[in-house]
């Protein structure tokens, strides 16, 4: 049993390392990879890489090419747009539900997330910027009290990370995102659930437009 647990831990670690490399652009769309190449470049052992790749292929991040190789899947604009459409429907609901569940502790946490997001933008840490954005939206999913919202969005966030890494390059654009986040949160705190939900919907529509204008179709 212990050996199985260790093996599972190694596979999970390999999966996370490879997924991060796919999402942060270390492995580019259309790039051909092999198991040996991945293991060497990411400094992970080959056996757990094999199992991790099976999962990543099933999730649409990789596709087979030739006998032993894999290709990083393209970031399809239509798929990303569909994800933003889904978010624009689900996340305003999450905001509405979350507004009535705010406490002093959750308000403090939300404001801390805003402060942290602005700080990492000023620091220029691209990986931390993406994580901070995910953390803010996940905060609202969790606060909504509806576990299906968090579960549904968790399935798709890593695909969004790939697109967002191309969009969130301009410091001005990054800071604008956090101004929008702050507006959503402050409307929630004021008890204006409808305004907060509309601000979230507008935020996601604008995010979709920014993604489209980023030249995503070239990837």
Biotite code that builds the C-alpha atoms (Angstrom):
import biotite.structure as struc

atoms = struc.array([
    struc.Atom([0.000, 0.000, 0.000], chain_id="A", res_id=1, res_name="UNK", atom_name="CA", element="C"),
    struc.Atom([2.831, 2.397, 0.861], chain_id="A", res_id=2, res_name="UNK", atom_name="CA", element="C"),
    struc.Atom([4.391, 1.812, -2.551], chain_id="A", res_id=3, res_name="UNK", atom_name="CA", element="C"),
    struc.Atom([1.104, 2.654, -4.251], chain_id="A", res_id=4, res_name="UNK", atom_name="CA", element="C"),
    struc.Atom([0.799, 5.876, -2.248], chain_id="A", res_id=5, res_name="UNK", atom_name="CA", element="C"),
    struc.Atom([4.333, 6.913, -3.170], chain_id="A", res_id=6, res_name="UNK", atom_name="CA", element="C"),
    struc.Atom([3.642, 6.119, -6.827], chain_id="A", res_id=7, res_name="UNK", atom_name="CA", element="C"),
    struc.Atom([0.446, 8.157, -6.755], chain_id="A", res_id=8, res_name="UNK", atom_name="CA", element="C"),
    struc.Atom([2.295, 11.077, -5.177], chain_id="A", res_id=9, res_name="UNK", atom_name="CA", element="C"),
    struc.Atom([4.969, 10.960, -7.871], chain_id="A", res_id=10, res_name="UNK", atom_name="CA", element="C"),
    struc.Atom([2.359, 10.856, -10.634], chain_id="A", res_id=11, res_name="UNK", atom_name="CA", element="C"),
    struc.Atom([0.511, 13.813, -9.110], chain_id="A", res_id=12, res_name="UNK", atom_name="CA", element="C"),
    struc.Atom([3.754, 15.752, -8.866], chain_id="A", res_id=13, res_name="UNK", atom_name="CA", element="C"),
    struc.Atom([4.669, 14.939, -12.469], chain_id="A", res_id=14, res_name="UNK", atom_name="CA", element="C"),
    struc.Atom([1.174, 15.950, -13.576], chain_id="A", res_id=15, res_name="UNK", atom_name="CA", element="C"),
    struc.Atom([1.390, 19.308, -11.798], chain_id="A", res_id=16, res_name="UNK", atom_name="CA", element="C"),
    struc.Atom([4.862, 20.086, -13.155], chain_id="A", res_id=17, res_name="UNK", atom_name="CA", element="C"),
    struc.Atom([3.904, 19.220, -16.747], chain_id="A", res_id=18, res_name="UNK", atom_name="CA", element="C"),
    struc.Atom([0.588, 21.090, -16.478], chain_id="A", res_id=19, res_name="UNK", atom_name="CA", element="C"),
    struc.Atom([2.363, 24.213, -15.212], chain_id="A", res_id=20, res_name="UNK", atom_name="CA", element="C"),
    struc.Atom([4.784, 24.003, -18.139], chain_id="A", res_id=21, res_name="UNK", atom_name="CA", element="C"),
    struc.Atom([1.875, 23.730, -20.568], chain_id="A", res_id=22, res_name="UNK", atom_name="CA", element="C"),
    struc.Atom([0.003, 26.617, -18.975], chain_id="A", res_id=23, res_name="UNK", atom_name="CA", element="C"),
    struc.Atom([2.913, 29.030, -18.605], chain_id="A", res_id=24, res_name="UNK", atom_name="CA", element="C"),
    struc.Atom([4.104, 28.536, -22.177], chain_id="A", res_id=25, res_name="UNK", atom_name="CA", element="C"),
    struc.Atom([7.245, 26.507, -21.440], chain_id="A", res_id=26, res_name="UNK", atom_name="CA", element="C"),
    struc.Atom([5.745, 23.957, -23.821], chain_id="A", res_id=27, res_name="UNK", atom_name="CA", element="C"),
    struc.Atom([4.331, 25.862, -26.783], chain_id="A", res_id=28, res_name="UNK", atom_name="CA", element="C"),
    struc.Atom([1.176, 24.965, -28.751], chain_id="A", res_id=29, res_name="UNK", atom_name="CA", element="C"),
    struc.Atom([2.160, 22.696, -31.634], chain_id="A", res_id=30, res_name="UNK", atom_name="CA", element="C"),
    struc.Atom([5.460, 21.717, -30.004], chain_id="A", res_id=31, res_name="UNK", atom_name="CA", element="C"),
    struc.Atom([6.347, 18.045, -30.366], chain_id="A", res_id=32, res_name="UNK", atom_name="CA", element="C"),
    struc.Atom([7.349, 16.317, -27.144], chain_id="A", res_id=33, res_name="UNK", atom_name="CA", element="C"),
    struc.Atom([8.487, 12.873, -26.097], chain_id="A", res_id=34, res_name="UNK", atom_name="CA", element="C"),
    struc.Atom([8.337, 11.216, -22.710], chain_id="A", res_id=35, res_name="UNK", atom_name="CA", element="C"),
    struc.Atom([12.115, 11.327, -22.477], chain_id="A", res_id=36, res_name="UNK", atom_name="CA", element="C"),
    struc.Atom([12.258, 15.001, -23.425], chain_id="A", res_id=37, res_name="UNK", atom_name="CA", element="C"),
    struc.Atom([9.631, 15.957, -20.838], chain_id="A", res_id=38, res_name="UNK", atom_name="CA", element="C"),
    struc.Atom([11.376, 14.007, -18.089], chain_id="A", res_id=39, res_name="UNK", atom_name="CA", element="C"),
    struc.Atom([14.747, 15.564, -18.924], chain_id="A", res_id=40, res_name="UNK", atom_name="CA", element="C"),
    struc.Atom([13.527, 19.149, -19.265], chain_id="A", res_id=41, res_name="UNK", atom_name="CA", element="C"),
    struc.Atom([11.366, 19.117, -16.142], chain_id="A", res_id=42, res_name="UNK", atom_name="CA", element="C"),
    struc.Atom([13.746, 16.917, -14.112], chain_id="A", res_id=43, res_name="UNK", atom_name="CA", element="C"),
    struc.Atom([11.155, 14.313, -13.214], chain_id="A", res_id=44, res_name="UNK", atom_name="CA", element="C"),
    struc.Atom([11.424, 10.532, -13.502], chain_id="A", res_id=45, res_name="UNK", atom_name="CA", element="C"),
    struc.Atom([10.053, 8.840, -16.603], chain_id="A", res_id=46, res_name="UNK", atom_name="CA", element="C"),
    struc.Atom([7.675, 6.336, -15.012], chain_id="A", res_id=47, res_name="UNK", atom_name="CA", element="C"),
    struc.Atom([5.301, 8.850, -13.361], chain_id="A", res_id=48, res_name="UNK", atom_name="CA", element="C"),
    struc.Atom([5.523, 11.011, -16.505], chain_id="A", res_id=49, res_name="UNK", atom_name="CA", element="C"),
    struc.Atom([3.927, 8.191, -18.500], chain_id="A", res_id=50, res_name="UNK", atom_name="CA", element="C"),
    struc.Atom([0.902, 8.078, -16.193], chain_id="A", res_id=51, res_name="UNK", atom_name="CA", element="C"),
    struc.Atom([0.617, 11.860, -16.027], chain_id="A", res_id=52, res_name="UNK", atom_name="CA", element="C"),
    struc.Atom([0.622, 12.114, -19.824], chain_id="A", res_id=53, res_name="UNK", atom_name="CA", element="C"),
    struc.Atom([-2.344, 9.747, -20.079], chain_id="A", res_id=54, res_name="UNK", atom_name="CA", element="C"),
    struc.Atom([-4.380, 12.116, -17.907], chain_id="A", res_id=55, res_name="UNK", atom_name="CA", element="C"),
    struc.Atom([-3.208, 15.237, -19.747], chain_id="A", res_id=56, res_name="UNK", atom_name="CA", element="C"),
    struc.Atom([-4.157, 13.692, -23.086], chain_id="A", res_id=57, res_name="UNK", atom_name="CA", element="C"),
    struc.Atom([-7.619, 12.837, -21.760], chain_id="A", res_id=58, res_name="UNK", atom_name="CA", element="C"),
    struc.Atom([-8.029, 16.456, -20.628], chain_id="A", res_id=59, res_name="UNK", atom_name="CA", element="C"),
    struc.Atom([-7.162, 17.821, -24.061], chain_id="A", res_id=60, res_name="UNK", atom_name="CA", element="C"),
    struc.Atom([-3.760, 19.379, -23.348], chain_id="A", res_id=61, res_name="UNK", atom_name="CA", element="C"),
    struc.Atom([-1.788, 16.919, -25.481], chain_id="A", res_id=62, res_name="UNK", atom_name="CA", element="C"),
    struc.Atom([-2.492, 14.825, -28.550], chain_id="A", res_id=63, res_name="UNK", atom_name="CA", element="C"),
    struc.Atom([-0.550, 11.876, -29.958], chain_id="A", res_id=64, res_name="UNK", atom_name="CA", element="C"),
    struc.Atom([1.610, 12.283, -33.051], chain_id="A", res_id=65, res_name="UNK", atom_name="CA", element="C"),
    struc.Atom([3.584, 9.521, -34.709], chain_id="A", res_id=66, res_name="UNK", atom_name="CA", element="C"),
    struc.Atom([4.455, 6.425, -32.732], chain_id="A", res_id=67, res_name="UNK", atom_name="CA", element="C"),
    struc.Atom([5.822, 7.790, -29.492], chain_id="A", res_id=68, res_name="UNK", atom_name="CA", element="C"),
    struc.Atom([5.527, 11.545, -29.622], chain_id="A", res_id=69, res_name="UNK", atom_name="CA", element="C"),
    struc.Atom([2.992, 14.014, -28.379], chain_id="A", res_id=70, res_name="UNK", atom_name="CA", element="C"),
    struc.Atom([2.033, 17.466, -29.579], chain_id="A", res_id=71, res_name="UNK", atom_name="CA", element="C"),
    struc.Atom([0.869, 20.301, -27.375], chain_id="A", res_id=72, res_name="UNK", atom_name="CA", element="C"),
    struc.Atom([-2.671, 21.091, -28.466], chain_id="A", res_id=73, res_name="UNK", atom_name="CA", element="C"),
    struc.Atom([-3.457, 24.470, -29.967], chain_id="A", res_id=74, res_name="UNK", atom_name="CA", element="C"),
    struc.Atom([-5.330, 27.054, -27.928], chain_id="A", res_id=75, res_name="UNK", atom_name="CA", element="C"),
    struc.Atom([-8.554, 27.090, -29.911], chain_id="A", res_id=76, res_name="UNK", atom_name="CA", element="C"),
    struc.Atom([-10.228, 30.520, -29.844], chain_id="A", res_id=77, res_name="UNK", atom_name="CA", element="C"),
    struc.Atom([-13.685, 28.956, -30.188], chain_id="A", res_id=78, res_name="UNK", atom_name="CA", element="C"),
    struc.Atom([-13.133, 26.771, -27.130], chain_id="A", res_id=79, res_name="UNK", atom_name="CA", element="C"),
    struc.Atom([-11.821, 29.651, -25.016], chain_id="A", res_id=80, res_name="UNK", atom_name="CA", element="C"),
    struc.Atom([-14.749, 31.834, -26.078], chain_id="A", res_id=81, res_name="UNK", atom_name="CA", element="C"),
    struc.Atom([-17.133, 29.035, -25.086], chain_id="A", res_id=82, res_name="UNK", atom_name="CA", element="C"),
    struc.Atom([-15.472, 28.887, -21.664], chain_id="A", res_id=83, res_name="UNK", atom_name="CA", element="C"),
    struc.Atom([-15.941, 32.625, -21.179], chain_id="A", res_id=84, res_name="UNK", atom_name="CA", element="C"),
    struc.Atom([-19.592, 32.274, -22.191], chain_id="A", res_id=85, res_name="UNK", atom_name="CA", element="C"),
    struc.Atom([-19.987, 29.577, -19.548], chain_id="A", res_id=86, res_name="UNK", atom_name="CA", element="C"),
    struc.Atom([-18.276, 31.750, -16.954], chain_id="A", res_id=87, res_name="UNK", atom_name="CA", element="C"),
    struc.Atom([-20.450, 34.751, -17.828], chain_id="A", res_id=88, res_name="UNK", atom_name="CA", element="C"),
    struc.Atom([-23.497, 32.611, -17.036], chain_id="A", res_id=89, res_name="UNK", atom_name="CA", element="C"),
    struc.Atom([-22.202, 30.868, -13.898], chain_id="A", res_id=90, res_name="UNK", atom_name="CA", element="C"),
    struc.Atom([-20.091, 33.469, -12.114], chain_id="A", res_id=91, res_name="UNK", atom_name="CA", element="C"),
    struc.Atom([-22.731, 36.198, -11.746], chain_id="A", res_id=92, res_name="UNK", atom_name="CA", element="C"),
    struc.Atom([-24.838, 33.526, -10.005], chain_id="A", res_id=93, res_name="UNK", atom_name="CA", element="C"),
    struc.Atom([-21.860, 32.743, -7.755], chain_id="A", res_id=94, res_name="UNK", atom_name="CA", element="C"),
    struc.Atom([-21.572, 36.448, -6.895], chain_id="A", res_id=95, res_name="UNK", atom_name="CA", element="C"),
    struc.Atom([-25.274, 36.690, -6.060], chain_id="A", res_id=96, res_name="UNK", atom_name="CA", element="C"),
    struc.Atom([-25.114, 33.660, -3.778], chain_id="A", res_id=97, res_name="UNK", atom_name="CA", element="C"),
    struc.Atom([-21.849, 34.769, -2.194], chain_id="A", res_id=98, res_name="UNK", atom_name="CA", element="C"),
    struc.Atom([-23.074, 38.284, -1.385], chain_id="A", res_id=99, res_name="UNK", atom_name="CA", element="C"),
    struc.Atom([-25.568, 37.029, 1.185], chain_id="A", res_id=100, res_name="UNK", atom_name="CA", element="C"),
    struc.Atom([-22.911, 34.805, 2.779], chain_id="A", res_id=101, res_name="UNK", atom_name="CA", element="C"),
    struc.Atom([-20.276, 37.480, 3.420], chain_id="A", res_id=102, res_name="UNK", atom_name="CA", element="C"),
    struc.Atom([-18.873, 37.680, 6.926], chain_id="A", res_id=103, res_name="UNK", atom_name="CA", element="C"),
    struc.Atom([-16.265, 39.927, 8.509], chain_id="A", res_id=104, res_name="UNK", atom_name="CA", element="C"),
    struc.Atom([-13.706, 37.200, 7.947], chain_id="A", res_id=105, res_name="UNK", atom_name="CA", element="C"),
    struc.Atom([-14.590, 36.681, 4.281], chain_id="A", res_id=106, res_name="UNK", atom_name="CA", element="C"),
    struc.Atom([-14.626, 40.425, 3.640], chain_id="A", res_id=107, res_name="UNK", atom_name="CA", element="C"),
    struc.Atom([-11.139, 40.656, 5.123], chain_id="A", res_id=108, res_name="UNK", atom_name="CA", element="C"),
    struc.Atom([-10.026, 37.719, 2.988], chain_id="A", res_id=109, res_name="UNK", atom_name="CA", element="C"),
    struc.Atom([-11.496, 39.240, -0.174], chain_id="A", res_id=110, res_name="UNK", atom_name="CA", element="C"),
    struc.Atom([-9.784, 42.556, 0.409], chain_id="A", res_id=111, res_name="UNK", atom_name="CA", element="C"),
    struc.Atom([-6.521, 40.765, 1.151], chain_id="A", res_id=112, res_name="UNK", atom_name="CA", element="C"),
    struc.Atom([-6.809, 38.957, -2.191], chain_id="A", res_id=113, res_name="UNK", atom_name="CA", element="C"),
    struc.Atom([-7.305, 42.309, -3.949], chain_id="A", res_id=114, res_name="UNK", atom_name="CA", element="C"),
    struc.Atom([-4.291, 43.795, -2.185], chain_id="A", res_id=115, res_name="UNK", atom_name="CA", element="C"),
    struc.Atom([-2.166, 40.769, -3.042], chain_id="A", res_id=116, res_name="UNK", atom_name="CA", element="C"),
    struc.Atom([-3.289, 40.833, -6.688], chain_id="A", res_id=117, res_name="UNK", atom_name="CA", element="C"),
    struc.Atom([-2.263, 44.464, -7.080], chain_id="A", res_id=118, res_name="UNK", atom_name="CA", element="C"),
    struc.Atom([1.063, 43.784, -5.388], chain_id="A", res_id=119, res_name="UNK", atom_name="CA", element="C"),
    struc.Atom([2.026, 40.919, -7.711], chain_id="A", res_id=120, res_name="UNK", atom_name="CA", element="C"),
    struc.Atom([1.098, 43.080, -10.713], chain_id="A", res_id=121, res_name="UNK", atom_name="CA", element="C"),
    struc.Atom([3.492, 45.757, -9.461], chain_id="A", res_id=122, res_name="UNK", atom_name="CA", element="C"),
    struc.Atom([6.139, 43.073, -8.915], chain_id="A", res_id=123, res_name="UNK", atom_name="CA", element="C"),
    struc.Atom([5.678, 41.789, -12.467], chain_id="A", res_id=124, res_name="UNK", atom_name="CA", element="C"),
    struc.Atom([5.503, 38.126, -11.431], chain_id="A", res_id=125, res_name="UNK", atom_name="CA", element="C"),
    struc.Atom([3.510, 36.598, -14.298], chain_id="A", res_id=126, res_name="UNK", atom_name="CA", element="C"),
    struc.Atom([2.953, 33.233, -12.627], chain_id="A", res_id=127, res_name="UNK", atom_name="CA", element="C"),
    struc.Atom([1.797, 34.869, -9.398], chain_id="A", res_id=128, res_name="UNK", atom_name="CA", element="C"),
    struc.Atom([-0.506, 37.192, -11.370], chain_id="A", res_id=129, res_name="UNK", atom_name="CA", element="C"),
    struc.Atom([-2.312, 34.236, -12.931], chain_id="A", res_id=130, res_name="UNK", atom_name="CA", element="C"),
    struc.Atom([-2.544, 32.432, -9.595], chain_id="A", res_id=131, res_name="UNK", atom_name="CA", element="C"),
    struc.Atom([-3.908, 35.550, -7.878], chain_id="A", res_id=132, res_name="UNK", atom_name="CA", element="C"),
    struc.Atom([-6.615, 35.876, -10.523], chain_id="A", res_id=133, res_name="UNK", atom_name="CA", element="C"),
    struc.Atom([-7.597, 32.237, -10.049], chain_id="A", res_id=134, res_name="UNK", atom_name="CA", element="C"),
    struc.Atom([-7.587, 32.692, -6.269], chain_id="A", res_id=135, res_name="UNK", atom_name="CA", element="C"),
    struc.Atom([-9.982, 35.654, -6.415], chain_id="A", res_id=136, res_name="UNK", atom_name="CA", element="C"),
    struc.Atom([-12.529, 33.859, -8.575], chain_id="A", res_id=137, res_name="UNK", atom_name="CA", element="C"),
    struc.Atom([-12.169, 30.646, -6.544], chain_id="A", res_id=138, res_name="UNK", atom_name="CA", element="C"),
    struc.Atom([-12.858, 32.690, -3.401], chain_id="A", res_id=139, res_name="UNK", atom_name="CA", element="C"),
    struc.Atom([-16.237, 33.683, -4.843], chain_id="A", res_id=140, res_name="UNK", atom_name="CA", element="C"),
    struc.Atom([-17.021, 30.130, -5.986], chain_id="A", res_id=141, res_name="UNK", atom_name="CA", element="C"),
    struc.Atom([-16.356, 28.792, -2.498], chain_id="A", res_id=142, res_name="UNK", atom_name="CA", element="C"),
    struc.Atom([-18.259, 31.607, -0.791], chain_id="A", res_id=143, res_name="UNK", atom_name="CA", element="C"),
    struc.Atom([-21.303, 30.926, -2.979], chain_id="A", res_id=144, res_name="UNK", atom_name="CA", element="C"),
    struc.Atom([-21.951, 27.743, -0.991], chain_id="A", res_id=145, res_name="UNK", atom_name="CA", element="C"),
    struc.Atom([-22.725, 25.824, -4.181], chain_id="A", res_id=146, res_name="UNK", atom_name="CA", element="C"),
    struc.Atom([-20.068, 23.110, -4.613], chain_id="A", res_id=147, res_name="UNK", atom_name="CA", element="C"),
    struc.Atom([-21.097, 22.457, -8.225], chain_id="A", res_id=148, res_name="UNK", atom_name="CA", element="C"),
    struc.Atom([-19.875, 25.914, -9.226], chain_id="A", res_id=149, res_name="UNK", atom_name="CA", element="C"),
    struc.Atom([-16.360, 25.305, -7.917], chain_id="A", res_id=150, res_name="UNK", atom_name="CA", element="C"),
    struc.Atom([-16.256, 21.765, -9.308], chain_id="A", res_id=151, res_name="UNK", atom_name="CA", element="C"),
    struc.Atom([-17.442, 22.874, -12.740], chain_id="A", res_id=152, res_name="UNK", atom_name="CA", element="C"),
    struc.Atom([-14.987, 25.743, -13.031], chain_id="A", res_id=153, res_name="UNK", atom_name="CA", element="C"),
    struc.Atom([-12.043, 23.762, -11.661], chain_id="A", res_id=154, res_name="UNK", atom_name="CA", element="C"),
    struc.Atom([-12.247, 21.518, -14.717], chain_id="A", res_id=155, res_name="UNK", atom_name="CA", element="C"),
    struc.Atom([-11.704, 24.450, -17.054], chain_id="A", res_id=156, res_name="UNK", atom_name="CA", element="C"),
    struc.Atom([-9.381, 26.881, -15.278], chain_id="A", res_id=157, res_name="UNK", atom_name="CA", element="C"),
    struc.Atom([-6.177, 25.290, -16.546], chain_id="A", res_id=158, res_name="UNK", atom_name="CA", element="C"),
    struc.Atom([-7.282, 25.732, -20.157], chain_id="A", res_id=159, res_name="UNK", atom_name="CA", element="C"),
    struc.Atom([-8.050, 29.349, -19.311], chain_id="A", res_id=160, res_name="UNK", atom_name="CA", element="C"),
    struc.Atom([-4.587, 29.730, -17.781], chain_id="A", res_id=161, res_name="UNK", atom_name="CA", element="C"),
    struc.Atom([-3.063, 28.974, -21.174], chain_id="A", res_id=162, res_name="UNK", atom_name="CA", element="C"),
    struc.Atom([-5.066, 31.745, -22.829], chain_id="A", res_id=163, res_name="UNK", atom_name="CA", element="C"),
    struc.Atom([-4.688, 34.223, -19.993], chain_id="A", res_id=164, res_name="UNK", atom_name="CA", element="C"),
    struc.Atom([-0.917, 33.886, -19.993], chain_id="A", res_id=165, res_name="UNK", atom_name="CA", element="C"),
    struc.Atom([-1.048, 35.457, -23.450], chain_id="A", res_id=166, res_name="UNK", atom_name="CA", element="C"),
    struc.Atom([-3.476, 38.207, -22.423], chain_id="A", res_id=167, res_name="UNK", atom_name="CA", element="C"),
    struc.Atom([-2.162, 39.374, -19.045], chain_id="A", res_id=168, res_name="UNK", atom_name="CA", element="C"),
    struc.Atom([1.109, 40.778, -20.332], chain_id="A", res_id=169, res_name="UNK", atom_name="CA", element="C"),
    struc.Atom([0.435, 44.507, -20.127], chain_id="A", res_id=170, res_name="UNK", atom_name="CA", element="C"),
    struc.Atom([0.812, 45.948, -16.594], chain_id="A", res_id=171, res_name="UNK", atom_name="CA", element="C"),
    struc.Atom([-1.937, 48.471, -17.350], chain_id="A", res_id=172, res_name="UNK", atom_name="CA", element="C"),
    struc.Atom([-4.290, 45.690, -18.418], chain_id="A", res_id=173, res_name="UNK", atom_name="CA", element="C"),
    struc.Atom([-3.347, 43.622, -15.373], chain_id="A", res_id=174, res_name="UNK", atom_name="CA", element="C"),
    struc.Atom([-4.092, 46.488, -13.018], chain_id="A", res_id=175, res_name="UNK", atom_name="CA", element="C"),
    struc.Atom([-7.405, 47.159, -14.773], chain_id="A", res_id=176, res_name="UNK", atom_name="CA", element="C"),
    struc.Atom([-8.411, 43.577, -14.023], chain_id="A", res_id=177, res_name="UNK", atom_name="CA", element="C"),
    struc.Atom([-7.851, 44.171, -10.324], chain_id="A", res_id=178, res_name="UNK", atom_name="CA", element="C"),
    struc.Atom([-9.811, 47.418, -10.425], chain_id="A", res_id=179, res_name="UNK", atom_name="CA", element="C"),
    struc.Atom([-12.701, 45.361, -11.812], chain_id="A", res_id=180, res_name="UNK", atom_name="CA", element="C"),
    struc.Atom([-12.225, 42.723, -9.116], chain_id="A", res_id=181, res_name="UNK", atom_name="CA", element="C"),
    struc.Atom([-12.293, 45.415, -6.416], chain_id="A", res_id=182, res_name="UNK", atom_name="CA", element="C"),
    struc.Atom([-15.486, 46.888, -7.858], chain_id="A", res_id=183, res_name="UNK", atom_name="CA", element="C"),
    struc.Atom([-17.179, 43.484, -7.756], chain_id="A", res_id=184, res_name="UNK", atom_name="CA", element="C"),
    struc.Atom([-16.124, 42.881, -4.165], chain_id="A", res_id=185, res_name="UNK", atom_name="CA", element="C"),
    struc.Atom([-17.086, 46.331, -2.870], chain_id="A", res_id=186, res_name="UNK", atom_name="CA", element="C"),
    struc.Atom([-20.561, 46.033, -4.419], chain_id="A", res_id=187, res_name="UNK", atom_name="CA", element="C"),
    struc.Atom([-20.909, 42.670, -2.695], chain_id="A", res_id=188, res_name="UNK", atom_name="CA", element="C"),
    struc.Atom([-19.844, 44.176, 0.629], chain_id="A", res_id=189, res_name="UNK", atom_name="CA", element="C"),
    struc.Atom([-22.385, 46.999, 0.194], chain_id="A", res_id=190, res_name="UNK", atom_name="CA", element="C"),
    struc.Atom([-25.081, 44.362, -0.312], chain_id="A", res_id=191, res_name="UNK", atom_name="CA", element="C"),
    struc.Atom([-25.668, 45.321, -3.947], chain_id="A", res_id=192, res_name="UNK", atom_name="CA", element="C"),
    struc.Atom([-25.891, 41.769, -5.261], chain_id="A", res_id=193, res_name="UNK", atom_name="CA", element="C"),
    struc.Atom([-27.407, 42.783, -8.603], chain_id="A", res_id=194, res_name="UNK", atom_name="CA", element="C"),
    struc.Atom([-24.718, 45.400, -9.261], chain_id="A", res_id=195, res_name="UNK", atom_name="CA", element="C"),
    struc.Atom([-21.982, 43.000, -8.230], chain_id="A", res_id=196, res_name="UNK", atom_name="CA", element="C"),
    struc.Atom([-23.365, 40.255, -10.474], chain_id="A", res_id=197, res_name="UNK", atom_name="CA", element="C"),
    struc.Atom([-23.575, 42.643, -13.427], chain_id="A", res_id=198, res_name="UNK", atom_name="CA", element="C"),
    struc.Atom([-20.031, 43.850, -12.714], chain_id="A", res_id=199, res_name="UNK", atom_name="CA", element="C"),
    struc.Atom([-18.844, 40.233, -12.819], chain_id="A", res_id=200, res_name="UNK", atom_name="CA", element="C"),
    struc.Atom([-20.697, 39.574, -16.061], chain_id="A", res_id=201, res_name="UNK", atom_name="CA", element="C"),
    struc.Atom([-19.176, 42.706, -17.616], chain_id="A", res_id=202, res_name="UNK", atom_name="CA", element="C"),
    struc.Atom([-15.741, 41.736, -16.301], chain_id="A", res_id=203, res_name="UNK", atom_name="CA", element="C"),
    struc.Atom([-15.952, 38.381, -18.067], chain_id="A", res_id=204, res_name="UNK", atom_name="CA", element="C"),
    struc.Atom([-17.334, 39.816, -21.307], chain_id="A", res_id=205, res_name="UNK", atom_name="CA", element="C"),
    struc.Atom([-14.447, 42.297, -21.327], chain_id="A", res_id=206, res_name="UNK", atom_name="CA", element="C"),
    struc.Atom([-11.979, 39.499, -20.507], chain_id="A", res_id=207, res_name="UNK", atom_name="CA", element="C"),
    struc.Atom([-13.274, 37.512, -23.467], chain_id="A", res_id=208, res_name="UNK", atom_name="CA", element="C"),
    struc.Atom([-12.825, 40.540, -25.701], chain_id="A", res_id=209, res_name="UNK", atom_name="CA", element="C"),
    struc.Atom([-9.286, 41.116, -24.413], chain_id="A", res_id=210, res_name="UNK", atom_name="CA", element="C"),
    struc.Atom([-8.483, 37.486, -25.150], chain_id="A", res_id=211, res_name="UNK", atom_name="CA", element="C"),
    struc.Atom([-9.843, 37.808, -28.675], chain_id="A", res_id=212, res_name="UNK", atom_name="CA", element="C"),
    struc.Atom([-7.846, 40.968, -29.321], chain_id="A", res_id=213, res_name="UNK", atom_name="CA", element="C"),
    struc.Atom([-4.656, 39.396, -27.953], chain_id="A", res_id=214, res_name="UNK", atom_name="CA", element="C"),
    struc.Atom([-4.158, 37.500, -31.180], chain_id="A", res_id=215, res_name="UNK", atom_name="CA", element="C"),
    struc.Atom([-5.159, 34.182, -29.664], chain_id="A", res_id=216, res_name="UNK", atom_name="CA", element="C"),
    struc.Atom([-6.212, 32.920, -33.089], chain_id="A", res_id=217, res_name="UNK", atom_name="CA", element="C"),
    struc.Atom([-2.528, 32.861, -34.020], chain_id="A", res_id=218, res_name="UNK", atom_name="CA", element="C"),
    struc.Atom([-1.774, 30.114, -31.491], chain_id="A", res_id=219, res_name="UNK", atom_name="CA", element="C"),
])
